[in-house]
Every structure is written in C-alpha cells, then in structure tokens.
Amino acid sequence: MKAATVRSEPARLLFALTLAIACALIASSTVWGFADGWSRPSRVFAASGAPDHEMVTDAGGFVHIASERGTSGIWYISNASGAWAECQVSDGLDRHPSIAVEGGVAHVAFARLTDGQQGIYTASSDQPVGTPGCGWAVTLRHAGSASHPSMQVRGGTLSIAFRTGNKKLLFAKGPANVPGWAASEVIERSCCTSPVALALTHKGAPRVAYGDGGARAQGLKFAVRAKSGWRKAKVHGGRVKQVALVLNQLPGLFGQPPSNAPLIAFVAARQGAYLATKGNDGPRGAWGKRFLAKAFGPLDLTNSSNITYIVFTRNGVLEYARGSGGIWWGGRLSGKGKDGQPQLSAGQLTFSHKGAQPGIFHTRGG
C-alpha cells in the first residue's frame, strides 16, 4: 500500500499557488514564448479566423502589411507613422493580397471574387506611407476569374504573376500610375497546385516559382523570362502546395553584381517542407535540396548576410530552420496549434492567429 502524503493547510495553499503560477507560465510560453531571440508577439490587426496577408519591410525597417478582413475588403496596416495604424484599401469580396513598397509609396494587388467584378486589381497609396489618413486608387489589371497574385515593384513599374480560373499562369507588367497595360503573358497553360511566388533580379527581371498542376509535369517549377518567352525548369516532383521564393542579392566579390541565385522553400504533399537552391539565376543547372520537416502548412523565408531563415507551419505551430555555411539548426517558435501564415522580412515576422484574440501578430528578432 502506497503511503499517504499529508500536507498542512499553508503547505497546501503554497503548493496550489505554485502550481497555478507554473501552469500560467507554461500556457504563456506555449502560446507566446517565442524562441530563437524573437520578442513577445503583439496583435497589430484584429480579424476573425486566420486572415491571409503579406508583409514587407522598407529601407527604414518599418513594416507594411496587406490583409483580408472578412467581406470588408483589403486592409493596409503599418507602423511607418511611429505607431500601428490601419487603412481600408478596398471594399468587397477581395482576397489574396500581395504588397510592395518603393519610394514611400505602398502598392497592393488582390483578387476580387464578386460576381461581375472578378479580376486582379491593384491599389496604390496616394500619399507617402506613414502619412495620417487613407486614400487608395484601385485599378483593374486583369478581368475574369483569377486568384493569388504575387507582386513586386521596381522603378514605379509593377510586376504581377497570378493564376486564372481556366488554370493559366499569367504575368502582367506596367506602370503603377497608368490604367491600361499590355496584354498579359502566359507562363504556363495548365497550372497550378500552389499560390505563385514572384521575385525580381537586381535588374528587375522576373523569376517565378510555383507548383505545376499538369498531369504529366506535376511538381515544383522555376520560370525565367527570356526574349523568346518563358524558360522553365522542374525542380522537384510531387504535388506542391506552398511556395516561397527569394533571390540572393548580396553583392559579389570584388564589386561583382549579385548572383540572383534562387532559394525556394516549398511544401510537397505527403512529403513535407523543403529548401531548394542553385548557384545561378537561370533555368539550367543542378538544384540542391534539403528536407526540413514533415510540415504541410504555409511557410516563408529570408536570406541575408549568408544566413537563410525559414519559418514553416506544422499543425498550427510555427517552427523555424536557420542555416549558414552548411550548418543548420532549428526548433519550435509557438504553440497551441492556432498560428499560421508566417511572413518574414528583415528580422521581422508576422503571422495569423485564430485563438481568443484572432488576427495578425507581429514580432521582431530572430
């Protein structure tokens, strides 16, 4: 027979208090005890569910976010004024925002799903970011069913890759302040199993990564725009569900231009999360691949000072992988299974949370 443990009343109270504090600390660390040097996250945008959003930083380190908010359109959130503020960009059934900032002006691309108004739209702030107040000029760029635009800006010219309702992958380009653009170019005629990821070289040339939906050519593709059209390479086989792309734009040795070598983080169904890299920015050449984890949710990556940092989602928990000089390590960032949609830029991270305080949270560090 096990001996009974007898505690005095004060001892019981002390034990109960200690247990309560321990549970609170465990709960706090499980939800918001971010590891690897990240600060405690704070909510910067309230929205139900886990809003789809995209985040970038500018040269001053300020954060710019474009996000869905139910049926009230696309919203812009930033701390460029010195405090977090939000502006309504559009009003309607708008989804899949992408954002880019240049010269103090924010640009947002999104898909409108409203019957009779379907298409890809862009909106540009009519005053420098950080200025109090709102004001956005919204322009239709592609009419018809379409989704998941990925946009970049260079020299006032917007570049957008997106997929259409009839399974085409298109590329459109034009000045932000000009209503009419030339016809969109076809990158792929049977696409896609993932949202598209677009990046620009230091000269502004587009590079696109995506999960190809073709029955025979299913897998991760990397596309390069050439004079004769789009040249494509298959990087990985299988059904690819998530893709993130950055280009290595660190200056080369002895003043040489950047290599623009691609780094692609992606998720393959029934396989998990991977990183694919190569030494040049063309379609040819061998790809090196690294398996990251049996994780199947959204992910994002950055590459700075020869350090690659990836945040991926596994069962609603954010995890990270960090690599430099061939040495990799990683771990768990958050817990409770209610986080997703990570967005990384210049040592800052945003993510969607669908717990008691749903919306978008921000943290810095890493």
C-alpha positions in Angstrom: 0.0 0.0 0.0 1.4 3.4 -1.0 2.0 5.7 1.9 -0.3 8.8 2.1 1.2 12.3 1.8 0.0 14.6 4.5 0.3 18.4 3.9 -0.6 21.2 6.3 -3.1 23.9 5.1 -0.4 26.5 4.5 1.6 23.9 2.6 -1.4 23.1 0.5 -2.1 26.7 -0.3 1.6 27.2 -1.2 1.5 24.1 -3.4 -1.7 25.3 -5.1 -0.3 28.8 -5.7 3.0 27.3 -7.1 1.0 25.0 -9.4 -1.2 27.8 -10.7 1.8 30.0 -11.4 3.6 27.1 -13.2 0.5 26.4 -15.3 0.2 30.1 -16.2 3.9 30.2 -17.2 3.6 27.1 -19.3 0.5 28.4 -21.0 2.1 31.7 -21.7 5.3 30.2 -23.0 3.4 27.7 -25.1 1.4 30.4 -26.8 3.7 33.4 -26.9 7.0 32.2 -25.6 8.8 32.7 -28.9 12.2 31.1 -29.1 15.4 32.0 -31.0 15.5 35.6 -29.9 12.1 36.7 -31.1 10.2 39.3 -29.0 6.8 38.6 -27.4 4.3 39.0 -30.3 1.7 41.7 -30.2 -1.6 41.9 -32.1 -1.4 44.6 -34.8 -4.7 43.8 -36.7 -7.9 42.3 -35.4 -9.6 39.9 -37.8 -11.6 36.8 -37.5 -10.2 33.4 -38.4 -6.7 33.4 -39.8 -6.6 36.2 -42.4 -4.5 35.8 -45.5 -1.9 38.5 -45.5 1.5 39.5 -46.8 4.2 41.6 -45.1 7.2 43.5 -46.3 9.6 46.0 -44.7 11.1 49.2 -46.2 14.6 50.6 -46.0 13.9 52.2 -42.7 12.8 48.9 -41.1 9.1 49.8 -41.0 6.5 47.1 -41.5 3.8 47.2 -44.2 1.0 44.6 -44.3 -1.8 43.9 -46.7 -4.6 41.7 -45.2 -8.0 40.3 -45.8 -10.8 41.2 -43.3 -13.9 39.1 -44.0 -16.1 40.7 -46.5 -14.9 44.3 -45.9 -12.1 44.1 -48.5 -8.4 44.5 -48.2 -6.7 46.5 -45.5 -3.3 48.1 -45.1 -1.5 48.1 -41.8 1.8 49.8 -41.0 3.9 51.3 -38.2 5.6 53.8 -40.6 4.0 56.7 -38.7 5.6 55.6 -35.5 2.5 53.8 -34.2 0.5 51.0 -35.7 -2.3 52.2 -37.9 -4.7 50.7 -40.5 -6.4 51.9 -43.7 -9.1 50.2 -45.8 -7.8 49.7 -49.3 -10.9 48.2 -50.9 -14.5 47.3 -50.1 -15.9 43.9 -51.3 -15.2 40.2 -51.5 -11.5 40.7 -52.1 -8.8 38.1 -51.3 -5.2 37.0 -51.6 -3.4 40.4 -51.1 0.2 41.0 -52.1 2.2 44.1 -51.1 5.3 46.0 -52.3 6.7 49.4 -51.2 9.0 51.7 -53.1 9.9 55.4 -52.7 7.5 55.9 -49.8 4.5 54.5 -51.7 2.7 51.3 -50.9 1.2 49.1 -53.7 -1.2 46.3 -53.1 -2.5 43.6 -55.5 -5.5 41.4 -54.8 -8.1 39.2 -56.4 -11.8 40.3 -56.4 -14.3 37.5 -56.3 -17.5 39.5 -56.5 -19.7 38.3 -59.4 -19.5 40.7 -62.4 -16.3 42.3 -61.0 -13.9 39.4 -60.9 -10.3 40.0 -61.7 -6.9 41.1 -60.4 -6.8 44.7 -59.1 -4.0 46.9 -57.8 -4.2 49.9 -55.5 -1.5 52.5 -54.7 -1.5 54.9 -51.8 -2.0 58.4 -52.9 0.3 59.8 -50.2 3.6 58.7 -48.6 3.3 55.8 -46.3 3.2 56.9 -42.7 1.1 59.9 -43.5 -2.1 60.1 -41.4 -5.3 59.3 -43.3 -6.2 56.9 -46.1 -6.6 57.2 -49.9 -6.1 54.5 -52.5 -6.7 54.5 -56.2 -8.0 51.0 -57.2 -7.4 49.8 -60.8 -8.5 46.6 -62.7 -5.5 44.9 -64.2 -7.0 41.6 -65.4 -10.7 40.9 -66.0 -12.1 37.5 -65.2 -11.8 34.8 -62.6 -8.3 34.9 -61.1 -6.5 34.4 -57.7 -3.3 34.6 -55.7 -1.4 37.5 -57.3 2.3 37.9 -56.3 3.6 41.4 -56.9 6.9 43.3 -56.9 7.7 46.9 -57.8 10.8 48.4 -59.4 11.2 51.9 -60.7 7.4 52.6 -60.4 6.6 49.6 -62.5 4.5 46.8 -61.1 5.1 43.1 -62.0 2.4 40.6 -61.1 2.2 36.8 -61.6 -1.2 35.2 -60.9 -3.3 32.2 -61.8 -6.7 32.3 -63.6 -9.9 30.4 -63.3 -9.1 28.5 -66.5 -5.9 27.2 -65.0 -3.4 29.5 -66.7 -0.4 31.1 -65.0 -0.1 34.7 -66.3 2.4 37.6 -65.9 1.4 41.3 -66.2 3.6 44.3 -66.0 3.1 48.1 -66.2 3.5 51.5 -64.5 1.6 51.8 -61.3 0.0 55.1 -62.4 -1.1 54.0 -65.8 -4.6 52.4 -66.1 -4.0 50.4 -69.3 -1.4 47.7 -69.5 -0.3 45.5 -72.4 -1.8 42.0 -72.6 -0.7 39.5 -70.0 1.9 36.9 -70.9 1.3 33.2 -70.5 3.8 31.5 -68.3 2.0 28.1 -68.0 -1.2 26.9 -69.8 -2.1 24.3 -67.2 -1.4 25.4 -63.6 -1.3 25.5 -60.5 -1.4 23.5 -57.3 0.1 26.3 -55.2 0.0 30.1 -55.0 2.6 31.7 -57.2 5.8 33.3 -55.8 7.4 36.2 -57.9 10.8 37.8 -57.3 12.8 40.3 -59.3 16.6 40.3 -60.0 18.7 43.4 -59.2 17.9 44.5 -62.8 14.2 43.9 -62.4 13.9 40.7 -64.4 11.1 38.4 -63.2 11.6 34.9 -61.7 8.6 32.8 -60.8 8.3 29.6 -58.6 5.0 27.6 -58.5 3.5 24.1 -58.1 2.6 23.0 -61.6 -0.7 21.3 -61.9 -0.1 19.5 -65.2 -1.0 15.8 -65.1 2.4 14.8 -66.6 4.6 17.6 -65.2 3.4 17.9 -61.7 5.9 19.3 -59.3 7.8 22.5 -58.4 8.7 24.7 -61.4 11.1 27.7 -61.7 10.4 30.0 -64.6 12.7 32.7 -66.1 11.5 35.3 -68.6 13.7 35.3 -71.8 13.5 37.1 -75.1 11.8 34.1 -76.7 9.3 33.5 -73.9 9.4 31.8 -70.6 12.0 29.1 -69.9 11.1 26.6 -67.2 12.9 24.0 -65.1 11.4 21.3 -63.0 12.9 21.4 -59.5 11.0 18.7 -57.6 8.4 16.1 -58.3 5.1 15.6 -56.5 2.1 17.8 -55.7 3.5 21.1 -54.4 1.1 23.1 -52.2 3.1 26.0 -50.8 5.9 28.0 -52.3 8.1 31.0 -51.1 10.9 32.5 -53.3 13.8 34.9 -52.6 16.8 35.7 -54.8 20.4 36.1 -53.4 21.0 39.8 -54.0 24.2 40.1 -51.9 27.0 41.9 -53.8 29.5 39.6 -55.3 33.2 39.5 -54.7 35.3 42.5 -55.9 32.2 44.6 -56.7 30.6 41.9 -58.9 26.8 42.2 -59.3 24.6 39.9 -57.2 24.2 36.3 -58.4 20.3 36.4 -58.1 20.6 32.7 -57.3 17.1 31.4 -56.2 16.2 30.0 -52.8 12.8 28.3 -52.8 11.1 27.0 -49.7 8.2 24.7 -50.6 5.8 22.1 -49.3 5.2 18.8 -51.2 2.1 16.8 -50.4 2.8 13.6 -48.4 6.5 14.6 -48.3 6.9 17.8 -46.2 8.8 21.1 -46.3 12.0 21.5 -48.3 14.5 24.2 -49.4 15.8 24.2 -53.0 18.8 26.2 -54.1 21.1 26.6 -57.0 24.2 28.7 -57.9 22.8 30.8 -60.8 19.5 32.5 -61.7 18.9 30.7 -65.0 16.7 27.6 -65.5 19.6 25.3 -66.2 21.9 23.9 -63.5 21.7 21.4 -60.7 19.4 22.1 -57.7 20.4 21.2 -54.2 17.6 20.3 -51.9 17.3 20.0 -48.1 14.4 18.3 -46.3 13.2 20.5 -43.4 10.4 18.7 -41.7 7.1 16.8 -42.0 5.3 20.1 -42.2 2.5 20.9 -44.6 1.3 24.4 -43.8 2.3 27.8 -45.2 5.9 28.9 -44.9 8.2 31.8 -45.8 11.9 32.5 -45.9 14.6 35.3 -46.0 18.2 35.3 -46.9 20.6 37.9 -45.5 24.3 38.0 -44.8 24.5 34.4 -46.0 22.0 33.3 -43.4 18.9 31.6 -44.6 15.9 31.7 -42.2 12.7 29.7 -42.8 9.5 29.7 -40.8 7.1 26.9 -41.5 3.8 25.7 -40.1 3.2 22.3 -38.6 -0.3 21.5 -37.2 -0.9 25.2 -36.4 2.5 25.6 -34.7 5.3 27.8 -36.1 8.7 26.3 -36.4 12.0 27.6 -37.8 15.1 26.4 -39.6 18.2 28.5 -39.8 21.2 27.8 -41.9 24.6 29.3 -42.6 27.7 27.8 -44.1 26.1 24.4 -44.4 25.3 24.3 -40.7 21.6 24.1 -39.9 19.6 24.2 -36.7 16.0 25.0 -35.7 13.2 24.4 -33.3 9.7 25.4 -32.3 8.6 29.1 -32.1 4.9 29.0 -31.0 2.4 26.5 -29.7 -1.3 25.6 -29.1 -1.9 24.9 -32.8 -3.6 28.2 -33.7 -0.9 30.0 -35.7 -0.1 30.2 -39.4 0.5 32.3 -42.5 4.1 33.3 -41.4 5.6 36.3 -43.2 9.4 37.1 -42.9 11.3 40.3 -43.8 14.5 41.8 -42.4 14.3 40.3 -38.9 10.6 40.8 -38.5 7.8 38.2 -38.5 4.0 38.4 -38.8 1.6 35.6 -38.6 -2.1 34.9 -38.3 -3.6 33.7 -35.0 -7.1 32.2 -34.6 -7.2 31.9 -30.8 -9.1 34.1 -28.3 -7.7 37.3 -29.9 -7.7 36.4 -33.6 -5.9 38.5 -36.2 -2.3 39.3 -37.2 0.5 39.4 -34.7 4.0 40.9 -35.1 7.3 40.1 -33.5 10.9 41.1 -34.2 14.3 39.5 -33.6 15.3 36.0 -34.7 
